[in-house]
């Protein structure tokens, strides 16, 4: 079954939007900046990004594992459909979605970057530890006012960058 035609992929894409809206609105975990009692998430993007974040949300072991690390305006998340029946036989690598977002300023202009996984080469689950490698592409949104951002602009012409994510959820 191709990725484009997969009902699971459509469902995952829809759930990514729902998760993003929930996380931005503050539901589903600790508030930003709280302690790292949920564990630690280490994320590296082959674009000079290396961050260690406290895990603010980790739930769904054995079914749909969702892990979110957040500190300030930087957030990294991964969702893995662990339940074989729910994935419809697809491997973990095809049924995983990862993302990274952050804010910054360039030449006096505020922006938000949003990165989305394009593919996953490996998804390893060992108890409370999750390791993911793959590629992501990013988009940048420049501020048009104090509260609004303009249309997305592909980062580096939409080029894929490698990433690694390792999460150690507290037990």
N, C-alpha and C positions, 0 to 999 in steps of 0.2 A: 504494500500500500504506500503511495507516495505521501510525503509530508504535507503537501498542499491539500490533498483530498482527505486527510485524516480527520475524522470527527473529534478525536482526542486532541489534536493540535488546535482545532477551533475552540474546543472547550478550554484548553490551557491558555490560549490567547485571551479569551474572555475573562478567565479567572485572574490573569495577570493584571488586567485593568481593574477588576474588583479589589484585588489585594492592594494595588497601588493607591487607589482612592481611599481604602480603609486605613492604610498606613499614613498617608498624608493627612487624613482627618484625625489621626491620633488614636484610632481604635486598634485593639488587638495586641496589646503589649504595654510595656512600661513607657512612660513618657521619655522623650529625648533628654539625654543628659543624666539619667538615673544611673545607679551603680551597675557594675558588670556582673551581677549575681546570676545572670543567665548564661554565662560562659564568655568565650572570646571567638571572634571571627577575624581571620587574616585574609586580606584580598590584595592581589597584585595584578595590575593591568600593564601589558607591555607597551606602555606609553609614558612610563616614568611614575606610575601611581603605585604606592605601597602603603596600605593603611591597616591598622589593627583597631577593631571596634568592639565595644561591649555588645553581646547578644541581648536584644530587647524582646525577642519573640522566638520561641522554639517549640513547636508542637506538631503532632500528627505522626509520630513514629509508627512505622508499619503500614500506614495508609498513604496520606499525602503530607509529607514532611515539609514544613515551612520554617525557614530560618531567616531571621532578620537581624542585622547588626547596624547600629545607628549611633552616631555621635555628632551633635550639632546638625549641620546641614548635609552631612554625608551619610548615605545609607547604602547597604549592600544586602541583597536578598537572593534566596534560592528556594525553589519549590520542586520537590522530587516526588513523583508518583511511585511509591514503593510497592503498592499492592499490584500484583501481576494481573489480576482480573481487571482492575480499573485502567491499566495501561493497554489493554487489548492485545497483549503479546509484544508490544513495542519494547525495545531495550530501554534501560534507565536513561541512557544518553539522549534518546529522542523524546522522552517524556519529562525532561527537566527544563526549567526556565530559570535564568539567572539575570540579575540586573544590578546596576550601580548608578547612583546619582549624587551629584555634588553641585555646589555653587562656587562662583568666583567672580573676579573682576579682571578685565583686560582693557587697557587704554582708557580707563575711567568708565567703562561700560560694565554693568552687572550682567551676569548670565547664569543659567542653570544648564548643566549637562546631564543627559540621560543616556545610559548605555544599556543595551539589550543583548542577550546572548543570541548568537547566530547558530552556533553548533557546540556540542559537548563531545570531547574526545574520551573523557573518563569521568565516571561518577562512582565513587567508592564510599560505602557506608560500613563503618566498623564501630558498633555500639553507639556512643554519643558523638563520635567523630565523623564528619562528612568532608570528603575531599573531591573537588570538582576542577577539571581543566577544560578549556574550550576557547572559543573566540567570541568577541563582542564587536558591535559597531555602535557609534555614538552620534548623538545629535545635540546641538547647542541652541539654546533659546536666549536671545538677548532681551534685556528689560526694555520695554517701551514706555513704562511709567513706574511709579512706586509699587504698583500691585499687579501689573500685567507684563507678559512676555510675548515677544513676537513669534513668527513662524519658525519651525525647526530648520536648522542649517546642518547638513551632514558634516561630521568632523573628518578631516583628511579625505574628502570625497567619498565617504562611506566605507573606507577601508576597514577590514577586520584586524583586530588586535587580539593577541593571545591573553588569556587570563588564568589565574589560579585562585581558588577559594578554599580555605580550610576553616571549618567551624567545629568548635568543641563546646557542645551544649552542656550545661550543668545538669547533674542527675539528681 
